[in-house]
Amino acid sequence: MDFKDILNLYAKYNKFANSEMLRILGSLPETRFHETAGSYYKSIAGLLNHALQSTAGSLKRVADAGFLPDLILPAIGSFPQVPFGEALFKTFPEYSALRAKADEALVAVCAAATPEGLDKTVSFIGRDKQPKTVKVGGNLLALYTHEVHHRGGVATILDGWGVENDWSSIMRFLFI
């Protein structure tokens, strides 16, 4: 298994885990999506908005550096353009549609990636206002770990509400 295989695996797992999360969240009254919860982001909607904005930002960063821009920019270019700190969506169905679009783009990007493309570097100014340089493949890997982290936050909130959830196993994607 090489790095491209690993990214493809993460893309497929991420899409599956998000679809399971959406299925479970979709079974709840929409008020729960926006309900105040013990999270830095105040609610499941806030938590998922942060994760989705970060994913879109990471994809835009690598596209702007020349990595598969023809594939990435049409997908995320259709996302609402909102001021920093504002939500990309107002309702659960709006979130679901954007999440599905991002996940499809991630699967397509990882499938189309070449080892040379994944080794390209991207430079940017980080949130700490310091210059950063990272390889495209590393940026994508960080994107996936960030997604896992925030889905874990959603799972913790759902656990507190007594809502059964389990989308965490990547194992099914490792079977040959």
C-alpha positions in Angstrom: 0.0 0.0 0.0 1.5 3.3 -1.0 0.6 6.9 0.1 -1.9 7.4 -2.8 -3.6 4.1 -1.7 -3.8 5.4 1.8 -5.3 8.7 0.7 -7.8 6.9 -1.5 -8.7 4.7 1.5 -9.2 7.8 3.7 -11.4 9.5 1.0 -13.7 6.5 0.8 -13.8 6.0 4.6 -14.4 9.8 5.1 -17.3 9.7 2.6 -18.8 6.6 4.4 -18.4 8.0 7.9 -19.9 11.3 6.9 -22.9 9.5 5.2 -23.5 7.5 8.4 -23.2 10.6 10.5 -25.7 12.4 8.1 -28.1 9.4 8.3 -28.1 9.5 12.1 -28.3 13.3 12.3 -31.1 13.2 9.7 -33.2 11.0 12.0 -33.3 13.6 14.7 -35.5 16.7 14.8 -33.6 19.6 13.1 -33.7 21.6 16.3 -31.1 19.1 17.7 -28.7 20.1 14.9 -28.7 23.7 16.2 -29.2 22.9 19.9 -26.6 24.2 22.3 -24.1 21.4 23.1 -20.9 21.1 25.1 -18.7 22.1 22.3 -16.3 25.0 21.6 -18.5 25.5 18.4 -21.7 25.7 20.5 -23.7 23.1 18.5 -23.4 20.2 16.2 -24.1 22.6 13.3 -21.3 24.9 14.5 -18.9 22.0 14.8 -19.7 20.7 11.4 -19.6 24.1 9.8 -16.0 24.5 11.1 -15.0 21.1 9.7 -16.6 21.8 6.3 -15.1 25.2 6.0 -11.7 23.8 6.9 -12.1 21.1 4.3 -13.1 23.6 1.6 -10.2 25.8 2.6 -7.7 23.0 2.5 -8.9 22.0 -1.0 -8.8 25.5 -2.2 -5.2 25.9 -0.9 -3.9 22.9 -2.8 -5.9 23.9 -6.0 -4.5 27.4 -5.8 -1.0 25.8 -5.7 -1.8 24.0 -9.0 -3.0 20.7 -7.7 -6.0 19.5 -9.8 -7.6 22.9 -9.9 -9.9 21.9 -12.7 -11.3 19.1 -10.5 -11.3 21.0 -7.1 -12.4 24.5 -7.9 -15.7 23.7 -9.6 -16.7 21.6 -6.6 -15.9 24.1 -3.9 -16.5 27.2 -6.0 -20.2 26.5 -5.7 -20.1 26.7 -1.9 -21.7 29.8 -0.5 -19.2 32.7 0.0 -19.7 33.9 3.5 -17.7 36.3 5.7 -15.3 34.6 8.1 -17.1 33.2 11.1 -20.5 32.8 9.4 -22.0 29.5 8.6 -22.0 28.0 5.1 -25.5 26.7 5.7 -28.6 27.4 7.7 -30.4 24.1 7.6 -29.5 20.4 7.9 -30.5 19.7 4.3 -28.2 22.5 3.1 -25.3 21.1 5.2 -26.0 17.6 3.9 -25.8 18.7 0.2 -22.5 20.6 0.8 -21.0 17.7 2.8 -21.9 15.3 0.0 -20.4 17.6 -2.6 -17.2 17.9 -0.6 -16.9 14.2 -0.1 -17.4 13.4 -3.8 -14.7 16.0 -4.6 -12.3 14.4 -2.1 -12.9 10.9 -3.6 -12.3 12.3 -7.1 -9.2 14.2 -6.1 -7.6 11.3 -4.4 -8.4 9.0 -7.3 -6.9 11.5 -9.8 -3.8 12.4 -7.7 -0.4 11.4 -8.9 2.7 10.8 -6.7 4.2 13.9 -8.3 1.1 16.0 -7.5 1.1 14.8 -3.9 4.7 15.8 -3.5 4.1 19.3 -4.7 4.5 21.9 -1.9 2.0 24.5 -0.8 3.1 27.6 1.2 0.7 29.8 3.1 0.4 31.9 6.3 -1.0 29.8 9.2 -3.5 30.9 11.8 -0.5 31.8 14.0 0.5 34.4 11.2 3.7 32.4 10.5 4.6 31.0 7.1 4.0 27.3 6.5 5.0 24.9 3.8 3.5 21.5 3.4 3.3 18.9 0.7 -0.1 18.5 -1.0 -0.3 14.9 0.3 0.4 16.0 3.8 -2.3 18.7 3.5 -4.8 16.1 2.4 -3.8 13.7 5.2 -4.2 16.6 7.8 -7.6 17.3 6.3 -8.8 13.8 7.0 -7.5 13.7 10.5 -9.3 17.0 11.1 -12.5 15.5 9.8 -12.1 12.4 12.1 -11.5 14.7 15.1 -14.7 16.7 14.5 -16.8 13.7 13.8 -15.6 12.4 17.2 -16.9 15.6 18.7 -20.3 15.0 17.1 -20.2 11.4 18.4 -19.5 12.6 21.9 -22.5 15.0 21.8 -24.7 12.2 20.4 -23.5 9.9 23.2 -24.5 12.5 25.7 -27.9 12.7 24.2 -28.2 8.9 24.3 -28.2 8.6 20.5 -26.5 5.5 19.2 -23.8 6.1 16.6 -20.8 4.3 15.3 -19.1 5.4 12.1 -15.6 5.2 13.4 -14.2 2.0 12.0 -11.9 2.3 9.0 -11.3 -1.5 9.2 -14.0 -2.4 6.6 -11.9 -0.4 4.0 -8.8 -2.4 4.7 -10.1 -5.9 3.8 -8.7 -7.3 0.6 
